[in-house]
Amino acid sequence: MVFLLFFLSLTAVLVLALWLGGPKAPPPMKSVLDPFRDVDFSNLPSSQSFPARDGTLLSYRHYPAEGSKAAGSVVLVHGSSARNHSVYPLALALSGAGWSVYTPDIRGHGDSGNRGKISYIGQLEDDLEDFITRLGLEGKKVLMGFSSGGGFVLRFAGRPKPDLFDAYILLSPFLHQDAATYRKNSGGWVGLGIPRIVALVMLNRLGITAFNGLPVVAFALAEKDKKFMTPEYSFALSTNFRPNNDYRSDIRNAKKPLIILAGQNDEVFHADKFAQEFALAGDKAHVTLIPELGHVGLTLDPRGIQAVAEALKCL
């Protein structure tokens, strides 16, 4: 009887957490959103698509390298809530520096699948493998990602599978809520449904994944941005678009060079703590902080863009 009462009580708590424990969106974060207001997107390359293994068409843009021969290929992954438009200034500059640049809409964002959702944890890695296989990138291959996209790049770099890239560049990457770099709620960028997250983690440990499509993260967007960006992430997407829970193993297991860049005045993460986190990788990792830059400056500010271009030259 005691066990039955305990079981019923636990079930009731889980049901309430799943039902009422979702995220609430924080107020719009101007330091992240406003710098994009003045970007001219009129010359974006046309959107293309490729079929993933489940038949879904996933969107991307290609910026051909300027010059007679490409220095190599860069797959550039956008940050959380965003789409490939957000890395347009950086992609354009890198193509001008002689790199062939590809900017995918990660599944669950932009024109790739259902916004905010994926089918299973691990699907994003499968999509990236399909992308590389179908497009046949030329020359040296670099996987680069910004913010949550940088966290996903680290996740991919630490996989036990053979490397598909020659180097990984992480631009102010999200690591983990327990990492020294973490600011509470990513500086105000996210609202978290903690009760729902806890309930879903427990259920997933029991092998129950039926509720992984429920939203657990909401972003600090203005109402007008919600038409183009992704307002919420499901549990599956939020779990997949970041490093593994043991993010330090991802750092240690990376087989190829890791380059980490961040703005010294980053308001989303504690940039001065990146060096101590990536010391786990030893000589494979190199951390650079760019003076006077905030979070999105790495992809928009000429100083940030130049620092990324210089990092590519060192490969």
C-alpha positions in Angstrom: 0.0 0.0 0.0 2.8 2.4 0.9 4.5 1.7 -2.5 1.3 2.2 -4.3 0.7 5.5 -2.6 4.3 6.6 -3.4 3.9 5.6 -7.1 0.6 7.4 -7.4 2.0 10.5 -5.8 5.1 10.5 -8.1 2.8 10.0 -11.1 0.7 13.0 -10.1 3.8 15.2 -9.6 5.1 14.2 -13.0 1.8 14.9 -14.7 1.6 18.3 -13.1 5.1 19.1 -14.1 4.5 18.1 -17.7 1.2 20.0 -17.8 2.0 23.2 -15.9 5.8 23.3 -15.8 6.5 24.7 -19.3 8.7 27.8 -20.1 7.7 31.5 -20.0 9.4 33.8 -22.5 11.5 36.5 -20.9 11.3 40.2 -22.1 13.0 40.8 -25.5 16.8 41.0 -25.2 17.7 44.1 -27.1 21.5 43.5 -27.1 20.9 40.3 -29.1 18.1 41.4 -31.3 18.7 45.1 -32.1 22.1 44.7 -33.9 20.3 42.8 -36.6 17.9 45.6 -37.4 20.3 47.4 -39.6 21.7 44.4 -41.5 20.8 44.6 -45.2 19.7 41.1 -46.2 18.7 42.0 -49.8 21.7 40.1 -51.4 21.2 36.8 -49.6 22.1 33.9 -51.8 19.1 31.9 -52.9 17.8 29.2 -50.6 18.5 25.6 -51.6 17.5 22.3 -50.0 18.7 18.7 -49.7 16.8 15.6 -48.6 17.7 14.2 -45.2 17.5 10.4 -44.6 13.8 10.7 -43.5 12.9 12.5 -46.7 12.5 16.0 -45.1 13.9 18.8 -47.3 16.3 20.9 -45.2 17.3 24.4 -46.2 20.7 26.0 -46.7 22.5 28.7 -48.5 25.8 28.6 -50.3 28.4 31.4 -50.6 30.9 30.3 -53.3 34.5 31.2 -52.6 35.9 34.2 -54.3 39.1 33.6 -56.3 40.3 30.9 -58.6 40.5 28.1 -55.9 38.8 27.7 -52.6 40.9 27.5 -49.4 38.4 24.9 -48.2 34.8 24.6 -47.1 33.1 26.0 -44.0 29.7 24.8 -42.6 28.5 27.7 -40.5 25.8 26.9 -37.9 23.6 29.7 -36.6 22.7 30.2 -32.9 19.6 29.4 -30.9 16.2 30.6 -32.2 17.9 31.9 -35.3 18.1 30.8 -39.0 20.8 31.0 -41.6 20.1 34.7 -42.2 21.7 35.6 -38.9 25.2 34.6 -40.0 25.0 36.3 -43.4 27.6 39.1 -42.8 30.1 36.5 -41.5 29.5 34.0 -44.3 29.8 36.8 -46.9 33.1 37.9 -45.5 34.5 34.4 -45.3 33.6 33.7 -48.9 35.4 36.9 -49.8 38.4 35.5 -48.0 38.4 32.5 -50.3 36.3 29.9 -48.4 33.3 28.1 -49.8 30.7 28.7 -47.0 27.5 26.7 -46.4 24.9 28.0 -43.9 22.2 25.4 -43.1 18.9 26.1 -41.4 19.3 23.5 -38.6 16.2 21.3 -38.4 13.6 23.0 -36.2 14.6 26.4 -37.5 13.8 28.6 -40.5 12.7 26.5 -43.5 13.9 23.1 -42.1 11.1 21.0 -40.7 8.7 22.0 -38.0 10.0 25.0 -36.0 11.0 24.2 -32.5 10.8 20.4 -32.9 12.8 17.4 -34.1 11.8 13.7 -34.1 14.5 12.3 -31.8 17.6 13.3 -30.0 20.5 12.6 -32.3 18.6 13.7 -35.5 20.7 16.8 -35.9 23.9 14.8 -36.1 22.2 12.5 -38.7 21.2 15.6 -40.7 24.7 17.0 -40.7 26.1 13.7 -41.9 23.6 13.6 -44.7 24.5 17.2 -45.6 28.2 16.4 -45.9 27.6 13.2 -47.9 25.2 14.8 -50.4 27.0 18.0 -51.0 30.6 16.6 -51.2 32.4 19.6 -49.7 35.7 20.5 -51.3 39.1 20.9 -49.7 39.8 21.4 -46.0 36.5 21.1 -44.1 35.7 23.3 -41.1 32.6 23.1 -38.9 31.9 26.4 -37.3 29.0 27.4 -35.0 27.8 30.4 -33.0 26.4 30.3 -29.5 24.1 27.2 -29.2 25.4 26.4 -32.7 28.9 26.4 -31.2 27.7 24.0 -28.5 26.4 21.7 -31.2 29.7 21.9 -33.0 31.4 20.7 -29.8 28.9 17.8 -29.5 29.7 16.8 -33.1 33.5 17.1 -32.5 33.4 14.8 -29.5 31.5 11.9 -31.2 33.2 8.5 -31.2 32.5 8.2 -35.0 35.2 9.1 -37.5 35.8 12.8 -38.0 34.1 14.4 -41.0 35.9 17.7 -40.5 39.5 18.8 -40.2 38.9 21.5 -37.6 36.1 23.0 -35.4 35.6 26.7 -34.6 33.3 27.6 -31.7 32.1 31.2 -31.5 31.0 32.0 -28.0 29.6 28.5 -27.5 27.0 27.4 -25.0 28.5 24.6 -23.0 26.3 23.6 -20.1 24.3 25.1 -17.2 27.0 23.8 -14.8 29.9 25.2 -16.8 31.8 28.2 -15.4 30.9 30.1 -18.5 27.1 30.0 -17.8 25.2 33.1 -16.8 21.8 32.5 -15.3 19.2 32.0 -18.1 22.0 32.9 -20.6 22.0 36.5 -19.5 18.2 36.8 -20.0 18.0 35.2 -23.4 16.1 32.1 -22.3 13.2 31.2 -20.1 13.3 27.6 -18.9 10.5 25.2 -17.9 12.5 23.6 -15.1 9.7 21.4 -13.7 9.0 20.0 -17.1 12.7 19.5 -17.9 13.2 17.6 -14.7 10.1 15.4 -15.4 11.3 14.7 -18.9 14.8 13.8 -17.9 13.3 11.3 -15.4 11.1 9.8 -18.1 13.9 9.6 -20.6 16.0 7.7 -18.1 13.1 5.2 -18.0 13.1 5.0 -21.8 9.9 7.0 -22.2 10.3 9.6 -25.0 6.7 10.1 -26.0 6.6 13.6 -24.4 9.9 14.9 -25.9 8.0 17.2 -28.2 6.8 19.4 -25.4 8.4 22.9 -25.2 10.9 23.5 -22.4 12.8 26.6 -23.6 11.4 30.0 -24.6 13.5 32.8 -26.1 13.5 36.5 -25.4 12.0 37.6 -28.7 10.0 40.6 -29.7 6.6 39.8 -31.2 7.7 40.9 -34.7 10.6 38.4 -34.5 8.5 35.4 -33.9 7.4 35.1 -37.6 11.0 34.5 -38.6 12.7 33.0 -35.6 11.9 30.0 -33.4 10.1 31.1 -30.2 10.4 27.8 -28.3 12.4 24.6 -28.3 11.0 21.1 -27.6 12.9 18.9 -25.1 14.3 16.9 -27.9 15.6 19.9 -29.8 17.0 21.7 -26.8 18.8 18.5 -25.7 20.3 17.9 -29.2 21.3 21.5 -30.1 24.0 21.7 -27.5 26.9 19.6 -26.1 26.2 16.3 -24.4 25.3 16.5 -20.7 28.9 15.4 -20.0 30.2 18.3 -22.0 33.7 17.9 -20.6 33.9 14.5 -22.3 33.0 16.2 -25.6 36.0 18.6 -25.0 38.4 15.7 -24.1 37.2 13.5 -26.9 37.6 16.0 -29.8 40.2 14.6 -32.1 40.8 17.6 -34.3 41.8 21.2 -33.4 39.3 23.3 -31.5 39.4 27.1 -31.9 37.2 29.1 -29.5 36.5 32.8 -30.0 34.4 35.1 -27.8 33.8 38.8 -27.2 35.4 40.0 -24.0 32.2 41.8 -23.1 29.9 38.9 -23.9 26.6 39.5 -22.0 25.3 35.9 -22.5 28.2 33.9 -21.2 31.2 34.5 -18.9 33.8 34.8 -21.7 36.8 34.9 -19.3 36.0 31.4 -18.2 36.3 29.7 -21.6 40.0 29.2 -21.2 39.6 27.1 -18.0 36.9 25.0 -19.5 38.8 24.2 -22.7 42.1 23.5 -20.8 40.7 20.0 -20.7 41.6 19.6 -24.4 45.2 20.5 -23.9 47.1 21.6 -27.0 44.1 20.8 -29.3 42.2 24.0 -28.1 43.0 27.6 -28.5 40.9 30.4 -26.9 40.9 34.0 -28.1 38.9 36.9 -26.6 38.2 39.9 -28.8 38.3 43.2 -26.8 35.1 45.4 -26.5 32.8 42.9 -28.3 29.5 41.6 -27.0 27.9 38.3 -27.9 26.6 38.9 -31.4 29.6 41.0 -32.3 31.4 37.8 -33.4 29.1 37.5 -36.4 28.2 41.2 -37.1 31.0 43.5 -36.0 33.9 43.9 -38.5 36.4 43.3 -35.6 34.7 40.0 -34.8 34.4 38.9 -38.4 38.1 39.8 -39.0 39.1 37.7 -35.9 37.2 34.7 -37.3 38.8 35.1 -40.7 42.2 35.2 -39.1 41.5 32.1 -37.2 40.7 30.3 -40.5 44.1 31.4 -41.9 45.9 29.5 -39.1 44.4 26.1 -40.1 
